[in-house]
């Protein structure tokens, strides 16, 4: 073993030459919280996907076979409408931006915008109004 290799091995065992004690293992980053979200589709089918904490419903639906349709990239169109069937308390509250977009686009009162609605807990079930790629 070369002197460099020996020093490296000693530093690893002793935690460096400063403290003398063995280095504590690095703390693992906590795993991101994940929740199951159930999507009901207009054709009568349904599917479940996994959502990380604070994922939008659009992002979570994109992990499934029939994602929510979106028509813009800046949350102004109102295309990504969903009806919350269960778990409203596990979703982010409606923001002023979402309310304004919904009003401008005449989104019915009982619906949320999937791009602006974020998953913050478990037990969410929503009905997708517009499925990506579906004729309507």
Secondary structure, 3 states (H helix, E strand, C coil): CCHHHHHHHHHHHHCCCCCCCCCCCCCCCCCCCEEEEEEECCCCCEEEEEEECCCEHHHHHCCCCCCECCCCCCCCCCCCEEEEEECHHHECCCCHHHHHHHHHCCCCCCEEECCCCEECCCCEEEEECCECCCCC
